[in-house]
Amino acid sequence: MTGARTPPDWPTVDLVAHRVRTTPDRTAVVDADTEETWTYRELDRRVDALAAGLLSETDLERGSDARVGVLLHTSPAFATLCFAAMRIGLSLVPLNVRETPTELESKVERTDPALLVCEPSTAGLAAELVAETETDLPIRSLESAGDGRVEEHDERQRGSKKEDVVHHVEPLVDPTATTREAPDSVTLDRSTTQFVLFTSGTSGEPKGVRLTVGNLVASATASAFRLGVSPADRWLCCLPMYHMGGLAPVIRSALYGTAVVVQREFDPEATARVVGEYDITGVSLVPTMLERLLEADWSPPESLRFVLLGGAPATEDLLERCDRAGVPAYPTYGMTETASQIATATPDVRTTAPGTVGQPLAFADVSIVDNDGARLESGHRGELVVDGPMVTPGYLEDARTEAAFGLHGLHTGDVGYRDENGFLWVVGRLDDRIVSGGENVDPSEVAAVLESQSGVRRAAVVGLPDEEWGERVAALLVPEDPSAPPTVERLLDHCTDDLAGFKRPKTVTVVEDETLPRTPSGTVDREAVRELIERNGRDVP
């Protein structure tokens, strides 16, 4: 047919602009800390005001794709900034507010932001960071930081003298203001990078992941097909918004036209109260958070449809406790590079296939490949390779992108297998494998055997350098009862039937802490585990 019109890719403008045209009076955001509630109409006005402030009070240009560094805690203001940036064609670089200026310095240098947005509680960190990078990077605060001036005295030696470095933090426009003329929305391109997020970096330098508008929408759509959506849904966001786990509920709720309830910081008692008082239907948590809720004798309300568990594997012990407490736990496999979920197990699937993370979500392709990149049949362990519209187009550095992508998609570095029904199991990391005397040792297998023994609550297994064997297996144990830890020799003797000699831990330490060392995203911090074992471990025959 000649002259046929090609419709534009959706979305054409930011998600709040689309939503306010359709359901302007639905609840959009609930601030659990202040009890303030915004409709989509009110959120739209705040987005307009903040977008206008970004353009009028900085050198940023509409549609420039300039990057904006973000030093904000989880808050409705962070959510507003996300959509303001989308509205005027800017991309955000969320930075971990818990890191030091030295840790953040390379991330700023690698992303080269045109502006750094902070809040009063992070203004000092922002000023220190700019001093650390020795740049003229402008800083703006989302709220007035006193008189707008933040002084940080930097006494580092520079040449032959010391200098006091003074930085100014100007406030951005009050996002409640409506007097400024609203800027025109840019036309969105699904391939435009919306966020640059950094991975946890437990092995090597954190990777800068580019996520596009298309990635975010595809991920949200696939998640809806698995979890379901109701107009009355309320998704609680209590994870850091500088991670994908905290951003996902914000983006998805706007797409669905449902409400996101924002709690600035997770706390077992406060979070349990918020879930009940606000009729929460869904919440994203890492397993350690859910453990703390259960330890506080939390009983979920009838409104709760799902607890999405990500960031780290959920143990069978934790999932069994969830079943006993009536908690609808949905263990999930995902990563920053896939804008959150790639596979999720529903409670009924968990009982059918214990330990699985479920089948891949809609549009997601998952392959299990061998060392040569060839696909493996069901039941064979190999590396997980993912592809689909939710998968990042690449990293900040082209060389890193080229190294990570192959014939079947993104090589995750995760080891797993699938059964004949398509259910996935994730068992570890390629770089976690221990090679002892030429034999491959799977740390997750050893940890599972240790955790099955009486008196052991958690176990983490790593490799330590060994002059004779190249590497030796080492284990960190968290006892069920710190006052009466298990005898290491007796424990290892009981593992004889399940572990070959080369898999048996040769160095062990028992810690009194209730949990294993973890990164902010909830994964086991293997470097911290290794340091603890090297410092406190003892060799066993």
N, C-alpha and C positions, 0 to 999 in steps of 0.2 A: 504494500500500500504506500503510494507516494505521499509525501507531506505529512506522514504520521508524526505525532508529537511524542517526544521522549520525556516522560515525567522526571522531575529532579529526584535525587536520592533523598530519602527521609532520614533524619530530621533536617529541615531547612534552616531552622533557627534553634536557639537553646531550648532545653527541655521545659523550663519554667514558662517561657513565652508560648510554647505549644499548649501547655497544660492550662494556663490562665484563660485561654480562649475556649476551653472545653468545660472545665469544672472550677471556675474562679472561687467559689465559696466553700470548697472542700478544705479541710484542715491540711496544711502542708507541713508545718514544723511545730513541734512542742518542745519547749525548753524545760527539761525536768528539774533544773536547778532554780529557775525563777518562776516556773509555772506559767510562763507567757506562751500564748498560742498565736500562730499566724495562719491565715488562709493563703491560698495560692495568689489571690489578688494582692494581699499585703506583702507576701514574699516577692512578688513581681515588682512592686514599688521599691522595695529595698534593693533589689538587684539593679534596677534602673539607677537609683541614687548612687550606689557604689560604683557602677560602671561609669557614670558621669564623673564621679570624683577621680577615678583612675585616669581618665582622659584629660580632665581639666587641671589637675594638680600635679601632674607628672609630665614627662616628655614622651609618654607612650602614645602610639598612634593606633587608631581603630583598624583592625584587620592586619596588623603588622606581624602577627605570630610571635611577638616578643615574649620572652620568658619572664615570669614573675616568681621570685623565690618567696616561700611562705614559711614563717616561723610562728605558727598558731597552735594552740591546744584545740582539742575537740570542742566545737561550739557552733551555735547557729550562725555566727559571723563567718566561720570557715565555710559553711555550706553556702552562704550568700555569695562569698567571694568566688566559689567554684562556678556558679552560674553567671556572675558578672563577667568573669573572664571569658566564658563561652559566648556570652552575648556580644562582646566587642572584639573577639578574635585574638585573645591572648592565651598562652599556655602557662600552667602552674607547675612549679617545682616544690612540692611539699618537703620540708626538711624536718628531721627528727629533733624536737625541742629538748630531748634528754641528752643529746650529744654535746660535746665541748666544741668551742670554736675551732680547735685544731682538727677535730674529726670532721667538721663541716666544711673546712676550707677547701679541700679537693673537690667536693661536690659543687660548691659555688664556682670554682674555677672551670670545672668541666661543663657546666651548664650555661655559664656566662649570662646571668639574669640582668635585665635592665632595671629592676626594682626589687627591693626586699620589703615585704609586708610583715609587720609584727603586731604585737599587742602590748599593753603596759607591762605584763609579767615577763615578756620576752624581749623587751626593748634593750635591756643591758646585753643580752646574748647577741642580739643583732648588731649592736655597736661594736662589741668585741670581735665579732666575725668580720665585719668590714675592716677593722684595724688589722686583723690577722691577714687578710688578703691584700692589704695595702692598695685598695682601689677607691674610686669615688662613687661606689654603688650607693644610690640614694635609698633612704629608709623611710617608710611611712607606717604609721600606727593606725589600726582600725578604730581605736578610741584615743582620746586625748591622754597623753602620758604626762600629767601634771602640766608644766609650762611648755611641753613639747621639746624640751632639751634634755638629752641624756649625756652625761659626761662619764667617759671611761678613761682612766689614766693608765696609759700603757708605758711602762718603764723599760721596754726592751732596748737594748743597746743598738743604736743606729749610727754607724760611723764612730765619731769620737764623742758623741753627746747623747744624752737621754732626752726624749721628747714626751710631753703629755699630749695624747691624741684626744681631741674632743669631737664628738659626733652629734649631729642634730637629728632628732626624730620628729618629723612633722606629722600631725594627725591628718588622716584622710577625712573626707566629708562624712558627717554623721549619716549612716545608712538609713536612718528614719526620716531624713529630710526629703521633701518632695518639691522644693522650689526650683531646683536646677532642672534645666531642660533634659529630658531623657535622650540618650544617644540612639541612633538607628542601630538595629541589630545587623550583624554581618550575616551573610548567607553561609551556612555551614557546609563544609566539605568533610565527608566521612573519613577521609584519609588524613585530615589535619590532626597533628599531635595536640591533645588536650592536657595531658599530664606527663611529666617525667618523674617517675618514682624510683627510689633506690631500694635494692634488695638488702636483706639483712647483712650479707657479707660475712657469713660464718667461715667461709673458706676463700681467702683472697679479698681483693678490693671489691666493694659493693658495686653492682652493675646498675647503670642508669637505664631504666626501661621506658621506652616511648609507648604511650597508650593513646590511641586515636578515638575520635568520637564514635567511629564505627565499632571499635573494640568494645567500648563501654555499652553501647546499645545492644550489640549482639550478646554480650555476657548477661545483661539484664533480662533480655528476652528468653534466653536459654534457661536461666534460673527460674523464671516465672513458669515455664513449662514443667519444671521438676517440682517446685515448691507450691505452685498455685498462687493465685492472687484474688483477694476479695476487696471491694471498695472500702470495707471497714478495717483493713489491715493497718497495724501500727508496728513499724520495725524499730526496735531500740538500737541506737548507735551509742555504744560506750567504749568502742575501740579507738585508738589514735587515728585521726584523720590523715596523718602523714603516711599511713599504710593503706593499701587497697581495701583491707577489711573494714576500715572506718569510712572510706569514701563510698563503697558500694551501696550501702543502704540509702545514702543521700541521693545518689544518681538514680537508683532504681525506683525509689519512692516518687520522684518527680516524673519518671517515665510512666509509672503505673497510675499516678494520681492519688496515691495513698499518703499517709502521714509518716514522717520520721520523727521519733522522739529522741532528743539529744541529751545524753548525760555526759557531763564533761570528763568524768573519770570513773572507772569501775571501782566499786566497793561492794563486797558481798551483801552487807545488810542494806545499804542504800539501793543497790541494784535490785535486790529482791523486792524491796518496797515499791520501786518505780514500776517493775513488771506487773505487780498486782494493781497498783493505783491507776495506772494508765491503760489497763486492758491490753497489754502488749500481746501481739500475735506472733511476732518473730524477733529473734535476737541473734546476732553473730558474736561468738565467743571463741577464745582459744581454750583448749582442754583444761589448763590450770585454773582458769576463771571458773569453769563449770565445777571443777573439784572443790573450789573454795565455797561456792554457793551450796553445794550438797553438804559440805562439812558444817555449814551454818544452819542445817536442817531446813533448807528451802523447800517449799511445796509450790509447784507451779500452778498458776490460775487456770481456769477452764479456757480462757481466751487463747492461751499459748498454743500455736500450731506447730512451730518448729524452733529448735535451737541449732543453728548452723555452726558446726564445729570445724575450724580450719586452723592453719598455721603450724600444726603439729599433729602427729597421729593420736587418735583417741584409743586408749587401751581398752581391752575387753572388760577389764575390771570396772573401769569408769562407765562403760556402756551398760553393764549389768546393773550398776547402781542407779543409772538413769531409768532403766526399766522398772526397777523396784519403786522408785520415787515418782513414777509417772511423768518423767521428763521426755518430751519428743525429740530425741537427739538424732541429728542428721550428720554423720561424719562425712567430710568432704575432702577431695583432693583438688588443690588449686595452687596458683602461684601468681606473683605479681605480673608475670609475662602473659597471663591469660585473663587479666582483669578480674580475678577471683576464681570462681569455681570452674573445674573442667569435668569433674565427676562427683556425684553425691548419692549417698545411700539413704533411702528412706527406712524408717523403723521396721517395716515388714520385710524389706530386703535384708536387713541386718540379721534377722532370725533365720532367713533362708541360707545366707552365705556369710557366716561369722567372719569378721575381720575385713570384709570388703569395704571399699570406698564407693561402691555402686558402679553403675554403668555410666559411660560418658553422657554429658548433656547433649541436647539437640544442637546440631551443627558442628559438634566437636568430634574430631577424628583423633583417635589414640592408637598408635602402633607400638608393638614391642619388638625391638630390633636387637640383633647380635652386635658383636664388636665391629663387624664390617658394614653395619647399617642395613642388613637384610632382615625382612620381617620374619618373626618367629611364630610358630603355631601355638594354639592354646595350651596352657600348662607350662610353657617354657619361660624361664626368667630371662629378662634382658632390660635394656634401657627403654624408658617411656619416651616416645616422641609424639608431640601434639601438634595439631593443625586445625584451622578453622577461623572464622571471622573474628573471634574474640582474642586471637593470638597476636601479640605485638608484631609490628612490622620490623622491629629490631631495636638494638641498643644505641647508646650515644655514639659509640665508636663503630665504624664500618667493619673493622677487622674482627671485632668481637661478634658482630652480627653474622659475618661470613662463616666464622668458626662454629656458631651455634646452630645454623640451619642446614638441613640436608634434604634429601629427596622426599622424605615423608613429613617434613616440618621442623619444628623446634626440638632439638635434643635437650631434654630436661635435666639430665644427669641423675635422675631418679631410677631406681631399679624396682621392677615389679613384674607381674604376670597377669593374665586374664584367663578365665575359664571358658568353656564352650558356650555359656550364656552371655558372655560379654562383660561379666563382673570383673572389676579390677582390684588387685591387691598391690599396695606399695610397701616394699620391704626395706628400703634403705637408699643410700646414695652410692653412685659409682666411686666417688672419691673417699667414701668411708671404708671401702673394702681394705682388709688387712691381708698382706701377703707375708706369710710366716714360713720360712724354709721352702719357698716355692709353692706353698699351698694357699689357695684363696679362702679367706675367712669372712663370712657375712656377719657384721656386728649385730644386726637385728636378730639373727638366729640365736646367737650366744646370749643376748640380753633377754630374749623370750624364755630361754631355758632357765636362766638365773631367776627371773621374775616368777617362774612357776614353783620355785622352792619356798618352803615354809619360812616365814620371817623376813622375806624380801618384798618390799613394796615397789621399788623402782630399781632399774639397772641401766647403766649406759656403758657401752663398750667402745674402746678406741684402740688404735695401734700405737705402740711406743718404739722408738729406735732400739735395735738389739744387734750387738756386734756379731753374734753367732748366726742368728736366724733372719737378720734384716729388720724384721718387726716382731714384736711379741704382743700377745693379746693382753689388754689391761681392762679392768672393770671398776666402776664406781657404783657402790650399792647404797640405797636408801632403805633402812630397816623399817619394818612395820612398827616396832617398838624401840625407839632410840635408847631407852634405858636397859634393854636386853637384846643387843644386836646378835645375829646368828654367828656362830663360829665359822670362820672362813674355810678352814680345812674340812670341817664336816659338810659345809655347803657344797664345796667343790667335789667332794667324794660322791655326793648324791647326784652330781651331774655326769658322772662317768658313763652311765648308760646312754646318755643323750648327746654327748659331745666327744668327738675324736680328740686324741691327745693334743694335736696341734691347735685345736679350737679352745682348749681349756685355758682360762685366764692365768697368766703367770705373775701378774701384779694386781693387787686388789686394795682398795681403800673403802672404808665404811664412813659415811657422813651422818651427822645428826640432823641436818636440815631436812625438812619434810618433803622438799621437791628437788628435782635435778636443776642444775644451772640452765637457764633458758635465755634466749634472745628476747627483745621486746615483742617480736611477732609470735613467740610461743614455741619455737623449735629448740631442741636441745643445743646448748652452746658447747660444741665439741671442743673448742679450744680451752674454754674454762674447765671442762671436765678433764682434759688432758693435763692442765696445769695443777689441778687438785690432786690427781693421781701421782704426778711427778713429785709433788711436794710432800704428800702424806701417805702414799701407797707403800705397801710392803710386798716383797717378793714371796711367792709361795712355791713349794716344791711340786 
